[in-house]
Amino acid sequence: MCLAIPGKIVEIDTKKQSATVDYGGGTKRKANVSLVAVKIGDYVLVHAGFAIQVLDEKEAQETLALFREMLSLQEDV
């Protein structure tokens, strides 16, 4: 099963069509942003290293909260 994870764009390298995405909790990774038009501060869904969709902040925060809840339930098992 594959998941797309929301994160916030914190840095953009237009020459390489990549961006640094902050997933929270100190986790930051590079993602290819050639498929979407983004700016610093945007939230995106990232799948397999590619930003595939721009999200509004509310939707991104709700999705992140859901992931956190799922992870906490998994830790209880």
PyMOL Python script that loads the backbone (N, CA, C, O; Angstrom):
from pymol import cmd

cmd.read_pdbstr("""\
ATOM      1  N   MET A   1       0.843  -1.172   0.000  1.00  0.00           N
ATOM      2  CA  MET A   1       0.000   0.000   0.000  1.00  0.00           C
ATOM      3  C   MET A   1       0.891   1.239   0.000  1.00  0.00           C
ATOM      4  O   MET A   1       1.896   1.293   0.710  1.00  0.00           O
ATOM      5  N   CYS A   2       0.521   2.209  -0.785  1.00  0.00           N
ATOM      6  CA  CYS A   2       1.287   3.449  -0.884  1.00  0.00           C
ATOM      7  C   CYS A   2       0.473   4.606  -0.323  1.00  0.00           C
ATOM      8  O   CYS A   2      -0.747   4.659  -0.483  1.00  0.00           O
ATOM      9  N   LEU A   3       1.152   5.513   0.323  1.00  0.00           N
ATOM     10  CA  LEU A   3       0.505   6.688   0.893  1.00  0.00           C
ATOM     11  C   LEU A   3       1.165   7.947   0.370  1.00  0.00           C
ATOM     12  O   LEU A   3       2.367   7.970   0.106  1.00  0.00           O
ATOM     13  N   ALA A   4       0.374   8.983   0.226  1.00  0.00           N
ATOM     14  CA  ALA A   4       0.913  10.315  -0.046  1.00  0.00           C
ATOM     15  C   ALA A   4       0.887  11.062   1.281  1.00  0.00           C
ATOM     16  O   ALA A   4      -0.133  11.073   1.970  1.00  0.00           O
ATOM     17  N   ILE A   5       1.991  11.677   1.635  1.00  0.00           N
ATOM     18  CA  ILE A   5       2.148  12.331   2.933  1.00  0.00           C
ATOM     19  C   ILE A   5       2.169  13.844   2.750  1.00  0.00           C
ATOM     20  O   ILE A   5       2.882  14.348   1.882  1.00  0.00           O
ATOM     21  N   PRO A   6       1.395  14.578   3.555  1.00  0.00           N
ATOM     22  CA  PRO A   6       1.425  16.038   3.452  1.00  0.00           C
ATOM     23  C   PRO A   6       2.636  16.634   4.159  1.00  0.00           C
ATOM     24  O   PRO A   6       3.092  16.126   5.184  1.00  0.00           O
ATOM     25  N   GLY A   7       3.137  17.708   3.596  1.00  0.00           N
ATOM     26  CA  GLY A   7       4.246  18.435   4.195  1.00  0.00           C
ATOM     27  C   GLY A   7       4.251  19.869   3.706  1.00  0.00           C
ATOM     28  O   GLY A   7       3.537  20.224   2.768  1.00  0.00           O
ATOM     29  N   LYS A   8       5.069  20.690   4.354  1.00  0.00           N
ATOM     30  CA  LYS A   8       5.135  22.123   4.051  1.00  0.00           C
ATOM     31  C   LYS A   8       6.423  22.442   3.299  1.00  0.00           C
ATOM     32  O   LYS A   8       7.506  22.023   3.708  1.00  0.00           O
ATOM     33  N   ILE A   9       6.303  23.179   2.206  1.00  0.00           N
ATOM     34  CA  ILE A   9       7.459  23.608   1.425  1.00  0.00           C
ATOM     35  C   ILE A   9       8.217  24.672   2.223  1.00  0.00           C
ATOM     36  O   ILE A   9       7.653  25.705   2.581  1.00  0.00           O
ATOM     37  N   VAL A  10       9.507  24.412   2.500  1.00  0.00           N
ATOM     38  CA  VAL A  10      10.305  25.378   3.261  1.00  0.00           C
ATOM     39  C   VAL A  10      11.457  25.958   2.442  1.00  0.00           C
ATOM     40  O   VAL A  10      12.048  26.965   2.831  1.00  0.00           O
ATOM     41  N   GLU A  11      11.776  25.334   1.319  1.00  0.00           N
ATOM     42  CA  GLU A  11      12.857  25.819   0.462  1.00  0.00           C
ATOM     43  C   GLU A  11      12.622  25.275  -0.944  1.00  0.00           C
ATOM     44  O   GLU A  11      12.181  24.138  -1.109  1.00  0.00           O
ATOM     45  N   ILE A  12      12.919  26.092  -1.957  1.00  0.00           N
ATOM     46  CA  ILE A  12      12.723  25.670  -3.346  1.00  0.00           C
ATOM     47  C   ILE A  12      14.004  25.893  -4.137  1.00  0.00           C
ATOM     48  O   ILE A  12      14.647  26.937  -4.024  1.00  0.00           O
ATOM     49  N   ASP A  13      14.364  24.898  -4.937  1.00  0.00           N
ATOM     50  CA  ASP A  13      15.478  25.003  -5.879  1.00  0.00           C
ATOM     51  C   ASP A  13      14.869  24.916  -7.276  1.00  0.00           C
ATOM     52  O   ASP A  13      14.674  23.822  -7.806  1.00  0.00           O
ATOM     53  N   THR A  14      14.568  26.073  -7.872  1.00  0.00           N
ATOM     54  CA  THR A  14      13.884  26.093  -9.166  1.00  0.00           C
ATOM     55  C   THR A  14      14.727  25.468 -10.268  1.00  0.00           C
ATOM     56  O   THR A  14      14.185  24.879 -11.203  1.00  0.00           O
ATOM     57  N   LYS A  15      16.036  25.590 -10.169  1.00  0.00           N
ATOM     58  CA  LYS A  15      16.919  25.027 -11.190  1.00  0.00           C
ATOM     59  C   LYS A  15      16.786  23.500 -11.247  1.00  0.00           C
ATOM     60  O   LYS A  15      16.780  22.914 -12.330  1.00  0.00           O
ATOM     61  N   LYS A  16      16.680  22.866 -10.086  1.00  0.00           N
ATOM     62  CA  LYS A  16      16.562  21.401 -10.020  1.00  0.00           C
ATOM     63  C   LYS A  16      15.114  20.930  -9.926  1.00  0.00           C
ATOM     64  O   LYS A  16      14.860  19.727  -9.859  1.00  0.00           O
ATOM     65  N   GLN A  17      14.164  21.863  -9.921  1.00  0.00           N
ATOM     66  CA  GLN A  17      12.742  21.553  -9.758  1.00  0.00           C
ATOM     67  C   GLN A  17      12.513  20.682  -8.519  1.00  0.00           C
ATOM     68  O   GLN A  17      11.763  19.707  -8.552  1.00  0.00           O
ATOM     69  N   SER A  18      13.179  21.062  -7.431  1.00  0.00           N
ATOM     70  CA  SER A  18      13.011  20.324  -6.187  1.00  0.00           C
ATOM     71  C   SER A  18      12.752  21.296  -5.048  1.00  0.00           C
ATOM     72  O   SER A  18      12.988  22.499  -5.161  1.00  0.00           O
ATOM     73  N   ALA A  19      12.266  20.744  -3.959  1.00  0.00           N
ATOM     74  CA  ALA A  19      11.983  21.559  -2.783  1.00  0.00           C
ATOM     75  C   ALA A  19      12.277  20.741  -1.541  1.00  0.00           C
ATOM     76  O   ALA A  19      12.229  19.511  -1.563  1.00  0.00           O
ATOM     77  N   THR A  20      12.581  21.438  -0.459  1.00  0.00           N
ATOM     78  CA  THR A  20      12.695  20.796   0.841  1.00  0.00           C
ATOM     79  C   THR A  20      11.317  20.855   1.477  1.00  0.00           C
ATOM     80  O   THR A  20      10.711  21.920   1.586  1.00  0.00           O
ATOM     81  N   VAL A  21      10.833  19.693   1.893  1.00  0.00           N
ATOM     82  CA  VAL A  21       9.501  19.580   2.480  1.00  0.00           C
ATOM     83  C   VAL A  21       9.651  19.207   3.946  1.00  0.00           C
ATOM     84  O   VAL A  21      10.357  18.258   4.289  1.00  0.00           O
ATOM     85  N   ASP A  22       8.976  19.966   4.810  1.00  0.00           N
ATOM     86  CA  ASP A  22       8.985  19.720   6.253  1.00  0.00           C
ATOM     87  C   ASP A  22       7.745  18.901   6.603  1.00  0.00           C
ATOM     88  O   ASP A  22       6.614  19.348   6.414  1.00  0.00           O
ATOM     89  N   TYR A  23       7.980  17.694   7.118  1.00  0.00           N
ATOM     90  CA  TYR A  23       6.879  16.802   7.491  1.00  0.00           C
ATOM     91  C   TYR A  23       6.545  16.891   8.977  1.00  0.00           C
ATOM     92  O   TYR A  23       5.670  16.172   9.460  1.00  0.00           O
ATOM     93  N   GLY A  24       7.227  17.757   9.695  1.00  0.00           N
ATOM     94  CA  GLY A  24       7.001  17.894  11.128  1.00  0.00           C
ATOM     95  C   GLY A  24       7.875  16.936  11.912  1.00  0.00           C
ATOM     96  O   GLY A  24       8.414  15.976  11.362  1.00  0.00           O
ATOM     97  N   GLY A  25       8.008  17.198  13.179  1.00  0.00           N
ATOM     98  CA  GLY A  25       8.808  16.340  14.040  1.00  0.00           C
ATOM     99  C   GLY A  25      10.283  16.308  13.673  1.00  0.00           C
ATOM    100  O   GLY A  25      10.988  15.353  14.000  1.00  0.00           O
ATOM    101  N   GLY A  26      10.750  17.352  12.992  1.00  0.00           N
ATOM    102  CA  GLY A  26      12.154  17.418  12.610  1.00  0.00           C
ATOM    103  C   GLY A  26      12.502  16.686  11.321  1.00  0.00           C
ATOM    104  O   GLY A  26      13.670  16.632  10.938  1.00  0.00           O
ATOM    105  N   THR A  27      11.506  16.124  10.650  1.00  0.00           N
ATOM    106  CA  THR A  27      11.750  15.379   9.413  1.00  0.00           C
ATOM    107  C   THR A  27      11.594  16.287   8.204  1.00  0.00           C
ATOM    108  O   THR A  27      10.521  16.841   7.965  1.00  0.00           O
ATOM    109  N   LYS A  28      12.674  16.436   7.442  1.00  0.00           N
ATOM    110  CA  LYS A  28      12.663  17.215   6.204  1.00  0.00           C
ATOM    111  C   LYS A  28      13.296  16.369   5.113  1.00  0.00           C
ATOM    112  O   LYS A  28      14.298  15.691   5.341  1.00  0.00           O
ATOM    113  N   ARG A  29      12.703  16.413   3.923  1.00  0.00           N
ATOM    114  CA  ARG A  29      13.220  15.655   2.788  1.00  0.00           C
ATOM    115  C   ARG A  29      13.063  16.478   1.513  1.00  0.00           C
ATOM    116  O   ARG A  29      12.226  17.377   1.440  1.00  0.00           O
ATOM    117  N   LYS A  30      13.875  16.158   0.517  1.00  0.00           N
ATOM    118  CA  LYS A  30      13.744  16.774  -0.805  1.00  0.00           C
ATOM    119  C   LYS A  30      12.619  16.076  -1.565  1.00  0.00           C
ATOM    120  O   LYS A  30      12.406  14.872  -1.415  1.00  0.00           O
ATOM    121  N   ALA A  31      11.904  16.844  -2.382  1.00  0.00           N
ATOM    122  CA  ALA A  31      10.861  16.287  -3.248  1.00  0.00           C
ATOM    123  C   ALA A  31      10.918  16.992  -4.592  1.00  0.00           C
ATOM    124  O   ALA A  31      11.245  18.176  -4.670  1.00  0.00           O
ATOM    125  N   ASN A  32      10.599  16.264  -5.642  1.00  0.00           N
ATOM    126  CA  ASN A  32      10.507  16.830  -6.975  1.00  0.00           C
ATOM    127  C   ASN A  32       9.190  17.601  -7.065  1.00  0.00           C
ATOM    128  O   ASN A  32       8.135  17.063  -6.729  1.00  0.00           O
ATOM    129  N   VAL A  33       9.242  18.851  -7.512  1.00  0.00           N
ATOM    130  CA  VAL A  33       8.034  19.680  -7.595  1.00  0.00           C
ATOM    131  C   VAL A  33       7.691  20.045  -9.041  1.00  0.00           C
ATOM    132  O   VAL A  33       7.002  21.035  -9.285  1.00  0.00           O
ATOM    133  N   SER A  34       8.169  19.254  -9.989  1.00  0.00           N
ATOM    134  CA  SER A  34       7.932  19.568 -11.400  1.00  0.00           C
ATOM    135  C   SER A  34       6.475  19.384 -11.818  1.00  0.00           C
ATOM    136  O   SER A  34       6.074  19.892 -12.866  1.00  0.00           O
ATOM    137  N   LEU A  35       5.673  18.671 -11.027  1.00  0.00           N
ATOM    138  CA  LEU A  35       4.281  18.410 -11.393  1.00  0.00           C
ATOM    139  C   LEU A  35       3.303  19.460 -10.885  1.00  0.00           C
ATOM    140  O   LEU A  35       2.160  19.510 -11.340  1.00  0.00           O
ATOM    141  N   VAL A  36       3.738  20.300  -9.947  1.00  0.00           N
ATOM    142  CA  VAL A  36       2.842  21.286  -9.339  1.00  0.00           C
ATOM    143  C   VAL A  36       3.536  22.639  -9.226  1.00  0.00           C
ATOM    144  O   VAL A  36       4.762  22.715  -9.144  1.00  0.00           O
ATOM    145  N   ALA A  37       2.751  23.691  -9.224  1.00  0.00           N
ATOM    146  CA  ALA A  37       3.287  25.044  -9.023  1.00  0.00           C
ATOM    147  C   ALA A  37       3.227  25.344  -7.529  1.00  0.00           C
ATOM    148  O   ALA A  37       2.144  25.401  -6.947  1.00  0.00           O
ATOM    149  N   VAL A  38       4.392  25.537  -6.908  1.00  0.00           N
ATOM    150  CA  VAL A  38       4.441  25.748  -5.460  1.00  0.00           C
ATOM    151  C   VAL A  38       5.244  26.988  -5.112  1.00  0.00           C
ATOM    152  O   VAL A  38       6.042  27.494  -5.900  1.00  0.00           O
ATOM    153  N   LYS A  39       4.996  27.453  -3.899  1.00  0.00           N
ATOM    154  CA  LYS A  39       5.792  28.543  -3.337  1.00  0.00           C
ATOM    155  C   LYS A  39       6.092  28.173  -1.888  1.00  0.00           C
ATOM    156  O   LYS A  39       5.435  27.305  -1.314  1.00  0.00           O
ATOM    157  N   ILE A  40       7.074  28.827  -1.309  1.00  0.00           N
ATOM    158  CA  ILE A  40       7.428  28.565   0.084  1.00  0.00           C
ATOM    159  C   ILE A  40       6.206  28.819   0.964  1.00  0.00           C
ATOM    160  O   ILE A  40       5.526  29.837   0.832  1.00  0.00           O
ATOM    161  N   GLY A  41       5.945  27.874   1.860  1.00  0.00           N
ATOM    162  CA  GLY A  41       4.795  27.961   2.750  1.00  0.00           C
ATOM    163  C   GLY A  41       3.614  27.123   2.298  1.00  0.00           C
ATOM    164  O   GLY A  41       2.699  26.874   3.082  1.00  0.00           O
ATOM    165  N   ASP A  42       3.620  26.679   1.031  1.00  0.00           N
ATOM    166  CA  ASP A  42       2.545  25.815   0.540  1.00  0.00           C
ATOM    167  C   ASP A  42       2.639  24.439   1.190  1.00  0.00           C
ATOM    168  O   ASP A  42       3.721  23.976   1.550  1.00  0.00           O
ATOM    169  N   TYR A  43       1.488  23.801   1.332  1.00  0.00           N
ATOM    170  CA  TYR A  43       1.432  22.409   1.759  1.00  0.00           C
ATOM    171  C   TYR A  43       1.188  21.552   0.529  1.00  0.00           C
ATOM    172  O   TYR A  43       0.383  21.900  -0.335  1.00  0.00           O
ATOM    173  N   VAL A  44       1.892  20.425   0.458  1.00  0.00           N
ATOM    174  CA  VAL A  44       1.763  19.529  -0.688  1.00  0.00           C
ATOM    175  C   VAL A  44       1.618  18.089  -0.214  1.00  0.00           C
ATOM    176  O   VAL A  44       2.030  17.739   0.892  1.00  0.00           O
ATOM    177  N   LEU A  45       1.022  17.260  -1.073  1.00  0.00           N
ATOM    178  CA  LEU A  45       1.028  15.820  -0.870  1.00  0.00           C
ATOM    179  C   LEU A  45       2.213  15.265  -1.634  1.00  0.00           C
ATOM    180  O   LEU A  45       2.385  15.565  -2.815  1.00  0.00           O
ATOM    181  N   VAL A  46       3.036  14.456  -0.972  1.00  0.00           N
ATOM    182  CA  VAL A  46       4.216  13.880  -1.608  1.00  0.00           C
ATOM    183  C   VAL A  46       4.057  12.364  -1.659  1.00  0.00           C
ATOM    184  O   VAL A  46       3.776  11.712  -0.654  1.00  0.00           O
ATOM    185  N   HIS A  47       4.246  11.825  -2.861  1.00  0.00           N
ATOM    186  CA  HIS A  47       4.190  10.380  -3.072  1.00  0.00           C
ATOM    187  C   HIS A  47       5.400   9.968  -3.894  1.00  0.00           C
ATOM    188  O   HIS A  47       5.638  10.517  -4.970  1.00  0.00           O
ATOM    189  N   ALA A  48       6.160   9.014  -3.400  1.00  0.00           N
ATOM    190  CA  ALA A  48       7.332   8.477  -4.104  1.00  0.00           C
ATOM    191  C   ALA A  48       8.312   9.575  -4.508  1.00  0.00           C
ATOM    192  O   ALA A  48       8.931   9.508  -5.569  1.00  0.00           O
ATOM    193  N   GLY A  49       8.445  10.591  -3.645  1.00  0.00           N
ATOM    194  CA  GLY A  49       9.413  11.655  -3.903  1.00  0.00           C
ATOM    195  C   GLY A  49       8.925  12.775  -4.798  1.00  0.00           C
ATOM    196  O   GLY A  49       9.687  13.689  -5.114  1.00  0.00           O
ATOM    197  N   PHE A  50       7.661  12.722  -5.216  1.00  0.00           N
ATOM    198  CA  PHE A  50       7.085  13.757  -6.073  1.00  0.00           C
ATOM    199  C   PHE A  50       5.938  14.459  -5.354  1.00  0.00           C
ATOM    200  O   PHE A  50       5.056  13.807  -4.794  1.00  0.00           O
ATOM    201  N   ALA A  51       5.953  15.793  -5.371  1.00  0.00           N
ATOM    202  CA  ALA A  51       4.797  16.557  -4.897  1.00  0.00           C
ATOM    203  C   ALA A  51       3.727  16.405  -5.972  1.00  0.00           C
ATOM    204  O   ALA A  51       3.940  16.780  -7.125  1.00  0.00           O
ATOM    205  N   ILE A  52       2.574  15.854  -5.591  1.00  0.00           N
ATOM    206  CA  ILE A  52       1.544  15.559  -6.589  1.00  0.00           C
ATOM    207  C   ILE A  52       0.319  16.457  -6.489  1.00  0.00           C
ATOM    208  O   ILE A  52      -0.512  16.482  -7.396  1.00  0.00           O
ATOM    209  N   GLN A  53       0.206  17.199  -5.380  1.00  0.00           N
ATOM    210  CA  GLN A  53      -0.965  18.057  -5.201  1.00  0.00           C
ATOM    211  C   GLN A  53      -0.668  19.118  -4.157  1.00  0.00           C
ATOM    212  O   GLN A  53       0.007  18.851  -3.163  1.00  0.00           O
ATOM    213  N   VAL A  54      -1.175  20.323  -4.385  1.00  0.00           N
ATOM    214  CA  VAL A  54      -1.083  21.392  -3.391  1.00  0.00           C
ATOM    215  C   VAL A  54      -2.343  21.320  -2.531  1.00  0.00           C
ATOM    216  O   VAL A  54      -3.451  21.184  -3.049  1.00  0.00           O
ATOM    217  N   LEU A  55      -2.163  21.413  -1.213  1.00  0.00           N
ATOM    218  CA  LEU A  55      -3.275  21.380  -0.258  1.00  0.00           C
ATOM    219  C   LEU A  55      -3.409  22.728   0.426  1.00  0.00           C
ATOM    220  O   LEU A  55      -2.443  23.486   0.521  1.00  0.00           O
ATOM    221  N   ASP A  56      -4.627  23.026   0.909  1.00  0.00           N
ATOM    222  CA  ASP A  56      -4.722  24.195   1.772  1.00  0.00           C
ATOM    223  C   ASP A  56      -4.271  23.774   3.172  1.00  0.00           C
ATOM    224  O   ASP A  56      -4.265  22.587   3.496  1.00  0.00           O
ATOM    225  N   GLU A  57      -3.900  24.740   3.989  1.00  0.00           N
ATOM    226  CA  GLU A  57      -3.312  24.444   5.296  1.00  0.00           C
ATOM    227  C   GLU A  57      -4.250  23.629   6.178  1.00  0.00           C
ATOM    228  O   GLU A  57      -3.804  22.713   6.869  1.00  0.00           O
ATOM    229  N   LYS A  58      -5.533  23.947   6.162  1.00  0.00           N
ATOM    230  CA  LYS A  58      -6.493  23.225   7.007  1.00  0.00           C
ATOM    231  C   LYS A  58      -6.536  21.744   6.630  1.00  0.00           C
ATOM    232  O   LYS A  58      -6.490  20.875   7.500  1.00  0.00           O
ATOM    233  N   GLU A  59      -6.622  21.466   5.343  1.00  0.00           N
ATOM    234  CA  GLU A  59      -6.666  20.081   4.874  1.00  0.00           C
ATOM    235  C   GLU A  59      -5.379  19.336   5.241  1.00  0.00           C
ATOM    236  O   GLU A  59      -5.423  18.177   5.653  1.00  0.00           O
ATOM    237  N   ALA A  60      -4.241  20.005   5.089  1.00  0.00           N
ATOM    238  CA  ALA A  60      -2.957  19.387   5.432  1.00  0.00           C
ATOM    239  C   ALA A  60      -2.889  19.075   6.925  1.00  0.00           C
ATOM    240  O   ALA A  60      -2.467  17.983   7.307  1.00  0.00           O
ATOM    241  N   GLN A  61      -3.298  20.016   7.773  1.00  0.00           N
ATOM    242  CA  GLN A  61      -3.245  19.803   9.224  1.00  0.00           C
ATOM    243  C   GLN A  61      -4.182  18.676   9.653  1.00  0.00           C
ATOM    244  O   GLN A  61      -3.838  17.882  10.528  1.00  0.00           O
ATOM    245  N   GLU A  62      -5.369  18.604   9.037  1.00  0.00           N
ATOM    246  CA  GLU A  62      -6.311  17.523   9.358  1.00  0.00           C
ATOM    247  C   GLU A  62      -5.722  16.164   8.976  1.00  0.00           C
ATOM    248  O   GLU A  62      -5.848  15.195   9.725  1.00  0.00           O
ATOM    249  N   THR A  63      -5.085  16.099   7.821  1.00  0.00           N
ATOM    250  CA  THR A  63      -4.477  14.848   7.367  1.00  0.00           C
ATOM    251  C   THR A  63      -3.321  14.449   8.273  1.00  0.00           C
ATOM    252  O   THR A  63      -3.192  13.277   8.627  1.00  0.00           O
ATOM    253  N   LEU A  64      -2.475  15.410   8.656  1.00  0.00           N
ATOM    254  CA  LEU A  64      -1.366  15.117   9.568  1.00  0.00           C
ATOM    255  C   LEU A  64      -1.876  14.628  10.924  1.00  0.00           C
ATOM    256  O   LEU A  64      -1.295  13.715  11.510  1.00  0.00           O
ATOM    257  N   ALA A  65      -2.951  15.227  11.421  1.00  0.00           N
ATOM    258  CA  ALA A  65      -3.529  14.799  12.696  1.00  0.00           C
ATOM    259  C   ALA A  65      -4.037  13.361  12.593  1.00  0.00           C
ATOM    260  O   ALA A  65      -3.885  12.580  13.533  1.00  0.00           O
ATOM    261  N   LEU A  66      -4.632  13.014  11.469  1.00  0.00           N
ATOM    262  CA  LEU A  66      -5.114  11.650  11.255  1.00  0.00           C
ATOM    263  C   LEU A  66      -3.951  10.657  11.235  1.00  0.00           C
ATOM    264  O   LEU A  66      -4.043   9.586  11.835  1.00  0.00           O
ATOM    265  N   PHE A  67      -2.856  11.005  10.551  1.00  0.00           N
ATOM    266  CA  PHE A  67      -1.674  10.138  10.541  1.00  0.00           C
ATOM    267  C   PHE A  67      -1.129   9.955  11.956  1.00  0.00           C
ATOM    268  O   PHE A  67      -0.776   8.841  12.343  1.00  0.00           O
ATOM    269  N   ARG A  68      -1.057  11.032  12.726  1.00  0.00           N
ATOM    270  CA  ARG A  68      -0.550  10.932  14.107  1.00  0.00           C
ATOM    271  C   ARG A  68      -1.434   9.997  14.943  1.00  0.00           C
ATOM    272  O   ARG A  68      -0.937   9.191  15.730  1.00  0.00           O
ATOM    273  N   GLU A  69      -2.752  10.122  14.756  1.00  0.00           N
ATOM    274  CA  GLU A  69      -3.685   9.271  15.491  1.00  0.00           C
ATOM    275  C   GLU A  69      -3.489   7.797  15.112  1.00  0.00           C
ATOM    276  O   GLU A  69      -3.483   6.926  15.981  1.00  0.00           O
ATOM    277  N   MET A  70      -3.331   7.526  13.820  1.00  0.00           N
ATOM    278  CA  MET A  70      -3.115   6.146  13.372  1.00  0.00           C
ATOM    279  C   MET A  70      -1.820   5.587  13.947  1.00  0.00           C
ATOM    280  O   MET A  70      -1.776   4.430  14.365  1.00  0.00           O
ATOM    281  N   LEU A  71      -0.761   6.401  13.970  1.00  0.00           N
ATOM    282  CA  LEU A  71       0.516   5.947  14.522  1.00  0.00           C
ATOM    283  C   LEU A  71       0.417   5.667  16.017  1.00  0.00           C
ATOM    284  O   LEU A  71       1.008   4.706  16.510  1.00  0.00           O
ATOM    285  N   SER A  72      -0.326   6.499  16.738  1.00  0.00           N
ATOM    286  CA  SER A  72      -0.455   6.275  18.178  1.00  0.00           C
ATOM    287  C   SER A  72      -1.246   5.002  18.459  1.00  0.00           C
ATOM    288  O   SER A  72      -0.954   4.297  19.425  1.00  0.00           O
ATOM    289  N   LEU A  73      -2.237   4.699  17.633  1.00  0.00           N
ATOM    290  CA  LEU A  73      -2.998   3.461  17.807  1.00  0.00           C
ATOM    291  C   LEU A  73      -2.124   2.249  17.515  1.00  0.00           C
ATOM    292  O   LEU A  73      -2.231   1.225  18.190  1.00  0.00           O
ATOM    293  N   GLN A  74      -1.266   2.362  16.519  1.00  0.00           N
ATOM    294  CA  GLN A  74      -0.370   1.267  16.158  1.00  0.00           C
ATOM    295  C   GLN A  74       0.627   0.997  17.285  1.00  0.00           C
ATOM    296  O   GLN A  74       0.979  -0.156  17.534  1.00  0.00           O
ATOM    297  N   GLU A  75       1.082   2.043  17.962  1.00  0.00           N
ATOM    298  CA  GLU A  75       2.029   1.879  19.064  1.00  0.00           C
ATOM    299  C   GLU A  75       1.398   1.151  20.244  1.00  0.00           C
ATOM    300  O   GLU A  75       2.099   0.499  21.018  1.00  0.00           O
ATOM    301  N   ASP A  76       0.075   1.257  20.388  1.00  0.00           N
ATOM    302  CA  ASP A  76      -0.629   0.609  21.489  1.00  0.00           C
ATOM    303  C   ASP A  76      -0.811  -0.888  21.265  1.00  0.00           C
ATOM    304  O   ASP A  76      -1.159  -1.611  22.198  1.00  0.00           O
ATOM    305  N   VAL A  77      -0.583  -1.360  20.053  1.00  0.00           N
ATOM    306  CA  VAL A  77      -0.809  -2.778  19.734  1.00  0.00           C
ATOM    307  C   VAL A  77       0.346  -3.621  20.188  1.00  0.00           C
ATOM    308  O   VAL A  77       0.333  -4.838  20.004  1.00  0.00           O
TER     309      VAL A  77
END
""", "prot")
cmd.dss("prot")
cmd.show_as("cartoon", "prot")
cmd.util.cbc("prot")
cmd.orient("prot")
